[in-house]
């Protein structure tokens, strides 16, 4: 199993890591949340940039990222624009989505970016290639808010993410019953035991 090292945090080794999201809509809200988190201490901070009102102005995104980096010190930052189709706050064209993730990776101000697996293989690979060239790790994710797919489908999606070059494949699904939670656990065990050579993240969401 290859672990993923971001700053002083090694994902995939030791106890599970704690990731805290920031969902402010203004720079002031984002930085205020960052200062609170910094005082508490956490393993990773996820900046949910789809909540940020100026997210489509890349220069403003970079300014905020720089201040966020200063506020958080050595705490790793995961940059995530969760699209509306996967439960996020805003819709975004694929070209802009790819460009935004490439831009933030190139700034060197974040440690990881999140790219949704079903954006399209070419788009996903573009982001991964750029991020890796900038020594930024990539979480390739998928969120299903309607159901929990079959164990075979879950494993298939996680393997696809790994094959695309994800440093951390991530899948989150909605359970309709207790059996669905067991299905996700079984898929996670199969992926981890038989296929994964890197950390994976799976979660069953609350209804």
N, C-alpha and C positions, 0 to 999 in steps of 0.2 A: 504493500500500500504506500503510494506516494502521498506525503502530506503537502499542504499548501501553506507556505510561510509568507505572511504579510507583516512587515515591520517586526514587532516582537511577539507576534501571535502565530502559533503553529496550529492550523486547522487540520483535524484528522488525527491529532495526538492528544493524549491526556483527557481531561474532563471536557464535556461539551462546552462550546463557546457561546457567550451571550451576545446577541446582536440587538441593538436598540435603534428604532427608527426615529428620524426627524421629519415631521410633516408640515413645517411652517410654510405659510404662503408668502411671507415677506422676508427680506434679509434679516430684519430685526428679530422676527420670531424664530428664524432658523438659528441665529447666533445665540439667542437667549436659551434655546433648548440645548445647544451645544455646550454652553457654559455649565448648565445644570448637570448634563451627562458627564462632563469632564470632572466635576466635583464628586460624582458618585463612583466613577470608574466602571468601565465595561470593556469587553473584548473587541467589539467591532461596532461602528456606528453606520447605519444605512441612511443616506440622504435620499429621501423619496422626492426627487426633483419634479415629479409630475404635479406636486402640490404647489410648487414655486410659481408665483405670478409672472416672473420674468424669464421663465425657462427657455422661451424661444429666442431670446437675445443672448447669443453665446458669450458675448463679452461680459454681460452681467452675470451669467452663470459662472464664468471664470473668476470674476471679482468676489462673488460670494464663496466660491470654493476656496479661494485663497484665505479669506477670513475664517472660514470653517476650519481649514487646516491649522491656522494659527491658534484657534480656540481649543482644538482637540489635541494639539501636540502630537504625540507618537501613536495615538489611537488610530487604527486602520479605518479608512472610510470606504464604504461601498456606495457607489453612485447608481441609483436606480430610477429610471423613468418607466413606471408601470403604466402600460397603455390602457385606454378605456376598455378595449376588448378583453383584457385580462384583469379587470377590476380596478384599474387606475383612475385618476381624476380627469385626464385629458386624452382626447384623440390626437394622433400624430401621424403624418405621412411617413412611410417607410424610409424614404430618402433622408428626411429630416432626423428621424430617429437614429439612423445609422450615423449621420454626420455629427449629431450631438454626442453620441457615445465615443466616436473617434476623437472629437475635439477635446472632451474632458480627459480622455486617456492621455492625449498628447501633452496636456498641461503638466502632468506629473503630480497633480495635487490630490488625486485619489489613488487608492490601492487596488480597488476592484471595481468592475462595472458589471451590471446585470443586463443580459440580452435575452429576449424571449425566444424560445426555441422555434416557434412557428411563425417567426417573422419572414422566413424564407432562408433556405440554406446559404445562398450566396450572400445575403445581407448579414447573416450570423457570422459567416467566415470572414467577411470584411472587418467586422468589429473585433473578432478574435485576433486576426492577424495584426491589426493596428495596435490593439491593447498589448499583445505579447511583445511587439517590437518596442513598446514603451515600458516594458517590465511591469505591466498592469495585469492582474489576474482577472479571469472572467467566470461569472456565475451564469450558466445557461439555464433558463427557468421555464416552467410551464404551470399555469394555474387553471384548474377546472372547477368553476363555481357551481356547476350543475350536478355533478355526480362523481363517483369513484369508478374509473375504468377498471376493466378486468386486470388480474395480476399480469397476464401476458402483455397487455397493452402498456401497463405501467413500466414493466421491465424494458419493453421495446423503446419507449420514449426516453428512458434514462440512458439506455445504450446508444441511442441516436445522439443525445447530447454529448456523451463521452466521445463518440466517433467524430463529432464536429470539432472537438478540441476544447470543450469546456474544462476549466480547472476544477469547477465544482458543479455537477449537475444538480438541479433542484426541481422538485415537483410538489405541488400543493393541490389537494383534491378535497371535494365536499362529500362527507359521508351521509348516506340516507338512513343508515342503521349501524348497529354494532359490528355486523359482519363486514361492512365496508372498511372499518378500521383495521380489522384482521387481514383483509385483502391487501391493504397498503403495507402492513407489517410484513406479510409474506413476500410481497414484491421487493421490499427493501432488503430483506434477508437474502433473497435469491440474487439480487443485483450485487450486494456487498460480497457475498460468498463466491459467486461464479464469474462475475464480469468486471466489477469495479476495480480499478487500480489507483483510485483517487477518492477523496472524501465525497460523499453524496448527502444531499439534504432532502428529506421527505417530510411532509406534514399533512395531517388530517385536520381540516379547518372546522371551526365551530359553526353550527347552523344558525 
